[in-house]
Amino acid sequence: MIVRALFFAFFFAAIGVPISAQASSATEAALAAADDPVAEKRLQALSKELRCLVCQNETIADSNAELASDLRREIRGMIHQGQSDQEIIDFMVARYGDFVLYRPQVKGATLLLWGGPLVLLLIGVSALFIYLRRRAGRVGDTAAPLSAEEESRLAALLKETDHP
């Protein structure tokens, strides 16, 4: 009986924390949208351009992580202070680096990020091409012509398969 009670206590504690976090962020967003819908649209646009540093594959608009909620709150405050979108993005990049941008800018530090997949693809295709050319050369070199006896045996086998 005690084990069952402990199980349910841990289960509801584990379920209850994320639900309350989602509810508070949804309530916070609803209240902010009611206060200033223009600022909330700016927040949504900016949130879609910034990466959640916890989830790493979601924008802070899509993430329910606590850090994403804090970043949205920070952006909302900066919008109310009158900062431009570019100033807010520059602040986030200065604080968290280029990684915070969901679509990083093309510059010297991010060239490997943008060009790396293409370079790896070209290296792979080149290696495959070189391998296949060498293999074709080796296969062609090792094939010796058939002797007269082998040719007659081959012809007999082919006749058997053609006319069963």
C-alpha positions in Angstrom: 0.0 0.0 0.0 2.8 2.4 0.9 4.6 1.5 -2.4 1.5 2.3 -4.4 1.1 5.7 -2.6 4.7 6.6 -3.2 4.4 5.6 -6.9 1.4 7.8 -7.4 3.1 10.7 -5.5 6.1 10.5 -7.7 4.0 10.1 -10.9 1.8 13.1 -10.2 4.8 15.2 -9.1 6.6 14.4 -12.4 3.5 15.1 -14.5 2.4 18.2 -12.5 5.7 20.2 -12.9 5.7 20.4 -16.8 1.9 21.1 -16.9 2.3 24.0 -14.5 5.2 25.4 -16.4 3.3 25.2 -19.7 0.2 26.8 -18.1 2.2 29.7 -16.7 3.9 30.4 -20.0 0.6 30.3 -21.8 -1.0 32.5 -19.2 1.9 34.9 -19.4 1.6 35.1 -23.2 -2.1 35.6 -23.1 -1.8 38.5 -20.6 1.0 40.1 -22.7 -1.0 39.8 -25.9 -4.0 41.5 -24.3 -1.8 44.4 -23.1 0.0 45.2 -26.4 -0.8 43.1 -29.5 1.8 44.9 -31.7 4.6 44.1 -29.2 3.4 40.5 -28.9 3.6 40.1 -32.7 7.1 41.5 -32.6 8.0 39.1 -29.8 6.6 36.2 -31.9 8.6 37.2 -34.9 11.8 37.6 -32.9 11.2 34.3 -31.1 11.0 32.5 -34.4 14.5 33.8 -35.3 16.2 32.7 -32.0 17.2 29.1 -31.1 16.3 27.6 -27.7 19.7 26.9 -26.1 18.2 24.0 -24.2 16.3 22.2 -26.9 18.8 23.3 -29.7 16.5 22.2 -32.5 13.5 24.5 -31.7 13.0 28.2 -31.7 12.3 29.9 -28.4 8.7 30.5 -29.8 8.2 26.7 -30.0 10.1 25.6 -26.9 8.5 25.1 -23.4 11.9 25.1 -21.7 12.3 27.4 -18.7 15.2 29.2 -20.4 13.1 29.9 -23.5 10.4 31.3 -21.3 13.0 33.6 -19.6 14.3 34.7 -23.0 10.8 35.5 -24.2 10.3 37.5 -21.1 13.6 39.3 -21.6 12.7 40.1 -25.2 9.3 41.4 -24.1 11.0 43.7 -21.7 13.4 45.0 -24.3 10.5 45.6 -26.7 8.7 47.6 -24.0 11.9 49.6 -23.4 11.7 50.7 -27.1 14.7 48.7 -28.5 14.6 47.8 -32.2 14.5 44.2 -33.4 18.1 44.5 -34.6 19.2 45.8 -31.2 17.5 42.8 -29.5 19.1 40.3 -31.9 22.5 42.0 -31.4 22.1 41.7 -27.6 21.2 38.0 -27.8 24.2 37.3 -30.1 26.6 39.3 -27.9 25.3 37.3 -24.9 25.0 33.8 -26.3 27.0 33.8 -29.6 25.9 33.1 -33.2 24.5 29.8 -32.0 21.4 31.6 -30.7 20.4 32.6 -34.2 18.2 29.9 -35.8 19.6 31.0 -39.2 23.2 32.2 -38.6 24.6 34.9 -40.7 27.1 34.0 -43.4 30.5 35.3 -42.2 34.0 34.1 -41.6 33.2 32.3 -38.3 30.2 30.5 -39.8 31.5 29.6 -43.2 32.3 26.1 -42.1 28.8 25.7 -40.8 27.3 26.8 -44.1 29.9 25.2 -46.5 30.8 22.2 -44.4 28.0 19.9 -45.7 28.8 20.8 -49.3 32.5 20.2 -48.8 31.8 16.8 -47.2 29.5 15.8 -50.0 32.1 16.7 -52.6 34.8 14.8 -50.8 32.5 11.8 -50.5 31.6 11.9 -54.2 35.2 12.3 -55.2 36.3 9.4 -53.0 33.6 7.2 -54.5 34.5 8.1 -58.0 38.2 7.4 -57.4 37.4 4.1 -55.7 35.1 3.0 -58.6 37.7 3.9 -61.3 40.5 2.0 -59.5 38.2 -1.0 -58.9 37.2 -1.1 -62.6 40.8 -1.0 -63.6 41.7 -3.9 -61.3 38.7 -6.0 -62.4 39.6 -5.5 -66.1 43.3 -6.4 -65.4 42.6 -9.7 -63.6 40.2 -11.1 -66.3 42.3 -13.4 -68.5 40.9 -14.6 -71.8 39.3 -18.1 -71.8 41.2 -21.0 -73.2 39.8 -23.1 -76.0 38.7 -25.8 -73.6 36.9 -23.3 -71.4 35.2 -21.7 -74.4 33.9 -25.1 -75.6 32.7 -26.0 -72.0 31.0 -22.6 -71.8 29.3 -23.1 -75.2 28.0 -26.5 -74.0 26.6 -25.1 -70.8 24.9 -22.3 -72.7 23.3 -24.8 -75.1 22.0 -26.9 -72.2 20.3 -23.9 -70.6 18.9 -22.7 -73.9 17.3 -26.1 -74.8 16.4 -28.0 -71.7 
